[in-house]
Amino acid sequence: MIPRHINKFFIASLLAPFLIGWQGISVVHAGAQMYQPLSASVRSALRHSVSDQGTIKSAFTLQVQEAQWVQGMSQRFGIEKRIPDANMREDFLKMVHYEATRAGLDPRLVLGLIKVESGFKKYAVSRAGARGFMQVMPFWVGLIGTPTDNLFHPNINVRYGCTILRHYLDMEKGDLYRALGRYNGSLGKPEYPNLVNAAWQKN
């Protein structure tokens, strides 16, 4: 019997490396963003952010830097196992880098969040109904998007996820711990922010 004072999330974090290596199983800690009414100005700003269809541009000054970053992140986060096709993996990482940078987020933080939320599974669905790489709740589509937005589309999913995390960071005046708690629907609980931070800092 496990003593009550030993948290189940702590145990899961210890077992994660072994589970991930066994038959490709990944530990996913997806939660659910909570619906909250938004002011007209905030809603308008978020709607504009997710609807901007500008061309994805590289934030790197040299192509070799981009290639090194893509290769490094692919290996460090173990993305090769989840996205074995090299071209798809490269496009995914470039897109994450662009969307994270565009939202003023560290791309490695976003990759850490994706690893914890979905284990880099494109069609992941949580018990609460959160979808895709960044486990975005469907109510956001009606709140700040359009009915045609498909949350299983990688670019749309990551665009929503980065926009939502940026919104929560602004709401919490830069407090990443609380912003991550809001993102996961576990505000005030340390497990999820600690898992994301660990995935971010480790890689």
C-alpha positions as CSV (number, residue, x, y, z in Angstrom):
1,M,0.0,0.0,0.0
2,I,1.3,3.5,-0.9
3,P,1.4,5.9,2.1
4,R,-1.0,8.7,1.8
5,H,1.7,11.3,2.1
6,I,3.3,10.1,-1.2
7,N,1.7,12.0,-4.0
8,K,0.6,9.9,-7.0
9,F,1.9,12.6,-9.4
10,F,5.3,12.3,-7.7
11,I,5.3,8.6,-8.3
12,A,4.2,9.0,-11.9
13,S,7.0,11.4,-12.5
14,L,9.5,8.9,-11.2
15,L,8.0,6.1,-13.4
16,A,7.6,8.2,-16.5
17,P,11.1,7.4,-18.1
18,F,10.5,3.7,-17.7
19,L,6.9,3.8,-19.0
20,I,7.9,5.9,-22.0
21,G,10.6,3.4,-22.9
22,W,8.3,0.4,-22.6
23,Q,6.4,-0.2,-25.9
24,G,6.2,3.5,-26.6
25,I,3.8,4.3,-23.8
26,S,3.8,7.9,-22.7
27,V,2.6,9.5,-19.5
28,V,0.1,12.3,-20.3
29,H,-1.1,14.8,-17.7
30,A,-3.7,16.6,-19.7
31,G,-6.1,18.8,-17.9
32,A,-8.8,21.2,-18.9
33,Q,-8.8,25.0,-19.2
34,M,-11.8,26.4,-17.3
35,Y,-14.3,28.5,-19.2
36,Q,-14.3,32.1,-18.0
37,P,-16.2,35.1,-19.5
38,L,-13.8,37.5,-21.3
39,S,-14.1,41.2,-21.7
40,A,-14.9,42.4,-25.2
41,S,-11.4,43.9,-25.6
42,V,-9.6,40.7,-24.4
43,R,-11.8,38.5,-26.6
44,S,-11.2,40.7,-29.6
45,A,-7.4,40.6,-29.0
46,L,-7.4,36.8,-28.7
47,R,-9.6,36.4,-31.7
48,H,-7.3,38.5,-33.8
49,S,-4.3,36.5,-32.5
50,V,-5.7,33.1,-33.5
51,S,-7.1,34.3,-36.9
52,D,-3.9,36.0,-38.1
53,Q,-3.0,33.8,-41.1
54,G,0.4,35.4,-41.7
55,T,3.1,33.2,-43.3
56,I,5.3,31.3,-40.9
57,K,8.7,32.9,-40.8
58,S,11.9,31.7,-39.2
59,A,13.1,33.5,-36.1
60,F,16.7,32.3,-36.8
61,T,19.2,34.5,-38.6
62,L,21.1,31.6,-40.1
63,Q,19.6,28.4,-41.6
64,V,22.3,26.3,-39.9
65,Q,21.1,27.6,-36.5
66,E,17.5,26.5,-37.4
67,A,18.7,23.1,-38.5
68,Q,20.7,22.6,-35.3
69,W,17.8,23.7,-33.1
70,V,15.4,21.3,-34.9
71,Q,17.8,18.4,-34.5
72,G,18.6,19.2,-30.9
73,M,15.0,19.6,-29.8
74,S,13.9,16.5,-31.7
75,Q,16.4,14.4,-29.8
76,R,16.1,16.0,-26.4
77,F,12.4,15.8,-26.2
78,G,12.2,12.3,-27.8
79,I,10.0,13.6,-30.6
80,E,11.5,11.2,-33.1
81,K,9.4,8.4,-31.5
82,R,6.1,10.2,-31.9
83,I,6.7,11.8,-35.2
84,P,9.0,9.4,-37.1
85,D,8.8,11.1,-40.5
86,A,11.7,13.6,-40.6
87,N,10.0,16.2,-42.8
88,M,6.8,16.2,-40.7
89,R,8.9,16.5,-37.6
90,E,11.0,19.4,-39.0
91,D,7.8,21.2,-40.0
92,F,6.2,20.6,-36.6
93,L,9.3,22.0,-34.7
94,K,9.6,25.0,-37.0
95,M,5.9,25.7,-36.5
96,V,6.2,25.4,-32.7
97,H,9.2,27.7,-32.7
98,Y,7.4,30.3,-34.8
99,E,4.1,30.2,-32.8
100,A,5.9,30.3,-29.4
101,T,8.1,33.2,-30.4
102,R,5.2,35.0,-31.9
103,A,3.4,34.7,-28.6
104,G,6.4,35.8,-26.6
105,L,7.0,32.3,-25.2
106,D,10.2,30.2,-24.9
107,P,9.7,27.5,-27.6
108,R,11.3,25.0,-25.2
109,L,8.7,25.8,-22.6
110,V,6.0,25.1,-25.2
111,L,7.6,21.8,-26.2
112,G,7.8,20.9,-22.5
113,L,4.1,21.7,-22.1
114,I,3.2,19.6,-25.2
115,K,5.3,16.7,-23.8
116,V,3.4,16.7,-20.5
117,E,-0.1,17.5,-22.0
118,S,-0.2,15.0,-24.9
119,G,3.1,13.2,-25.2
120,F,3.4,14.7,-28.8
121,K,0.3,12.9,-29.9
122,K,-1.6,14.8,-32.6
123,Y,-5.0,13.2,-31.9
124,A,-4.8,13.0,-28.1
125,V,-8.1,13.6,-26.3
126,S,-8.4,14.0,-22.6
127,R,-11.3,12.8,-20.4
128,A,-12.4,16.4,-20.2
129,G,-12.4,16.6,-24.0
130,A,-9.2,18.7,-24.5
131,R,-7.7,18.0,-27.9
132,G,-4.5,17.8,-29.8
133,F,-0.9,18.5,-29.1
134,M,-1.6,21.3,-26.6
135,Q,-4.8,19.9,-25.3
136,V,-7.1,22.8,-26.1
137,M,-10.6,22.7,-24.8
138,P,-13.3,23.0,-27.6
139,F,-15.1,26.0,-25.9
140,W,-12.2,28.2,-27.1
141,V,-13.3,27.8,-30.7
142,G,-16.6,29.4,-30.0
143,L,-15.0,32.0,-27.7
144,I,-12.2,33.3,-29.9
145,G,-12.2,31.3,-33.2
146,T,-14.5,30.3,-36.0
147,P,-16.6,27.1,-36.4
148,T,-14.2,25.8,-39.1
149,D,-11.2,25.7,-36.7
150,N,-10.0,22.1,-36.3
151,L,-8.2,21.7,-33.0
152,F,-6.6,18.5,-34.4
153,H,-4.8,20.5,-37.1
154,P,-1.2,21.0,-35.7
155,N,-0.9,24.7,-36.6
156,I,-4.3,25.6,-35.4
157,N,-3.9,23.7,-32.1
158,V,-0.5,25.2,-31.3
159,R,-1.7,28.7,-32.3
160,Y,-4.6,28.3,-29.9
161,G,-2.4,26.8,-27.1
162,C,0.3,29.5,-27.3
163,T,-2.4,32.3,-27.4
164,I,-4.2,30.8,-24.4
165,L,-0.9,30.4,-22.4
166,R,0.1,34.0,-23.2
167,H,-3.4,35.2,-22.1
168,Y,-3.0,33.4,-18.8
169,L,0.6,34.8,-18.3
170,D,-0.7,38.3,-18.9
171,M,-3.6,37.6,-16.5
172,E,-1.2,36.4,-13.8
173,K,1.3,39.3,-14.5
174,G,4.0,37.0,-15.7
175,D,3.6,34.3,-12.9
176,L,4.4,31.2,-14.9
177,Y,3.4,28.9,-12.0
178,R,-0.1,30.3,-11.8
179,A,-0.4,30.6,-15.6
180,L,0.4,26.9,-16.1
181,G,-2.1,26.0,-13.3
182,R,-4.8,27.9,-15.2
183,Y,-3.8,26.3,-18.5
184,N,-4.2,22.8,-16.9
185,G,-7.3,23.7,-14.8
186,S,-5.3,22.9,-11.6
187,L,-4.6,26.4,-10.3
188,G,-2.9,26.3,-6.9
189,K,-1.7,22.7,-7.2
190,P,2.0,22.2,-7.8
191,E,2.1,18.9,-9.7
192,Y,1.4,20.2,-13.2
193,P,3.6,23.3,-13.2
194,N,6.4,21.3,-11.7
195,L,6.1,18.7,-14.5
196,V,6.2,21.3,-17.2
197,N,9.0,23.2,-15.7
198,A,11.0,20.0,-15.3
199,A,10.5,19.0,-18.9
200,W,11.4,22.6,-20.0
201,Q,14.6,22.9,-17.8
202,K,15.8,19.3,-18.5
203,N,15.8,19.9,-22.2
